[in-house]
């Protein structure tokens, strides 16, 4: 049996890190947008059900 060395491909870790950072920022912005939309809809719906006290 011969011993063959298997070369592993070289990965560009900086490119992976940059791509991951971009995805994390996009996911964070999407999450913040979702929270803001839910808050605004909640305030509008609560305000529509409020009765004037006068």
C-alpha positions as CSV (number, residue, x, y, z in Angstrom):
1,X,0.0,0.0,0.0
2,X,1.3,3.4,-0.9
3,X,0.9,6.4,1.4
4,X,-0.7,9.2,-0.6
5,X,-0.9,12.7,0.8
6,X,-4.2,14.4,0.2
7,X,-3.9,18.1,-0.3
8,X,-6.7,20.1,1.2
9,X,-7.9,23.1,-0.7
10,X,-6.8,26.5,0.4
11,X,-9.7,28.6,1.7
12,X,-9.7,32.3,1.7
13,X,-10.7,32.9,5.4
14,X,-10.8,36.7,4.9
15,X,-13.5,36.3,2.2
16,X,-15.5,33.9,4.4
17,X,-15.3,36.3,7.3
18,X,-16.4,39.3,5.1
19,X,-19.3,37.3,3.7
20,X,-20.4,36.2,7.2
21,X,-20.2,39.8,8.4
22,X,-22.4,41.0,5.6
23,X,-25.0,38.3,6.3
24,X,-25.0,39.1,10.0
25,X,-25.6,42.8,9.3
26,X,-28.4,42.0,6.9
27,X,-30.0,39.6,9.4
28,X,-29.7,42.2,12.2
29,X,-31.3,44.9,10.1
30,X,-34.1,42.6,9.1
31,X,-34.7,41.7,12.7
32,X,-34.7,45.4,13.8
33,X,-37.1,46.2,10.9
34,X,-39.5,43.4,12.0
35,X,-39.5,44.6,15.6
36,X,-40.2,48.2,14.5
37,X,-43.1,47.0,12.3
38,X,-44.6,44.9,15.0
39,X,-44.3,47.8,17.5
40,X,-46.0,50.3,15.1
41,X,-48.8,47.9,14.2
42,X,-49.4,47.3,17.9
43,X,-49.5,51.0,18.8
44,X,-51.9,51.7,15.9
45,X,-54.2,48.8,16.9
46,X,-54.3,49.8,20.5
47,X,-54.9,53.5,19.6
48,X,-57.9,52.5,17.4
49,X,-59.5,50.7,20.4
50,X,-59.0,53.5,22.9
51,X,-62.1,55.3,23.9
52,X,-62.0,59.0,24.7
53,X,-62.3,59.9,28.4
54,X,-64.0,63.2,28.5
